[in-house]
Amino acid sequence: MAPIATPINLNSLSEGDRVQHELRVVSRETRNTRDGKPFVVLTLGNARGEMKTAPVWSESLSWVDGAERGRIVQVIGDITRYKGSVTQITLTAPVRVINMSLVKLDDFLPSIDERTEVIWGRLDRLRDEISSRCIRGAVGLFFDDDSFREQFERAPGSTRGHHAKVGGLLQHVAEVTRIACGIAKVMAPSGGQPPNPDLVIAGAMLHDIGKVEAYSVSATGFDTTTAGHLIGHIVLGMQMLERRHSALAEPLCSAEQLMELQHLILSHHGSLEFGSPVRPMTIEAEIVHWADESSAKASAFMDSMTDESLFTDGSGISDRIWMLDNRRIWQKSHDWD
């Protein structure tokens, strides 16, 4: 069979397909057989997916010399199945390490499928709905800044969970904003004090700004920065808003208004055990929290449904998935008309 055409879509490969392509080494695991002989399993990937190799046994370990995490390697092999269900790449030749100066890194990192300019257009149209001068200005402190927008659209939504892709943060925030706006519109005529739609949009757009400083993107993938470890993206986001607002010659908001915007950031994980210093204390904060939860959990669920490594016994019931609170999920075998 002829080599798979460029660009390769790892998620679409089937048993018998042939791979002859450059891929990034996502991870390298060295293990031992029962009799103590070492073997290596690589996880290889590009912008469109990831796949493990079949074990490279001790007599062939020279085939993966230099194939360390973050390196780009040319891979030649066949797609085979493990335990009848999980696809893997069985190497048929030694890998060849590619000079990093010859590749474009983003081609080898998990990336969102939708064009970022389309998502920005959708998000900016929602931002244009904000009528409050103070709230519009506070959001504009970040989203009118071209340098920030460049950082924001490259950042992942997480390092190894939901939206863990280049562009994932932008995609996630756009989802949260649309979900939150929908909730606010549904609840507005329900009686009582209706949610402020301007605050809902602002909270949704600002809630994860700290991830720009909390996460890094490199050839080794997505990692947490020192600030991300020591302070965390929630508090970092609150500090970023404080810094930019205090640097203005004339304040946009009163101290109390600024505090309410900061509360939207600080409370968006919903509870102390999930990383929020405080729980939501306004209806807008509550809406942003559940919109964030909906986007994160739905994305993790959708990604898990296509991850064959989670369905190992052929029953259609997954192993337990940490991103979904250690739940199992069902991969249906039937379709609906």
Secondary structure, 3 states (H helix, E strand, C coil): CCECCCCCCHHHCCCCCEEEEEEEEEEEEEEECCCCCEEEEEEEEECCEEEEECCECHHHHHHHCCCCCCCEEEEEEEEEEECCCEEEEEECCCCEEECHHHCCHHHHCCECCCCHHHHHHHHHHHHCCCCCHHHHHHHHHHHCCHHHHHHHHHCCCCCCCCCCCECHHHHHHHHHHHHHHHHHHHHHHHCCCCCCHHHHHHHHHHCCCCHHHHEEEECCEEEECHHHHHCCHHHHHHHHHHHHHHCCCCCCCCHHHHHHHHHHHHCCCCCHHHCCCCCCCCHHHHHHHHHHHHHHHHHHHHHHHCCHHHCCCCCCECCCEHHHCCECCECCCCCCC
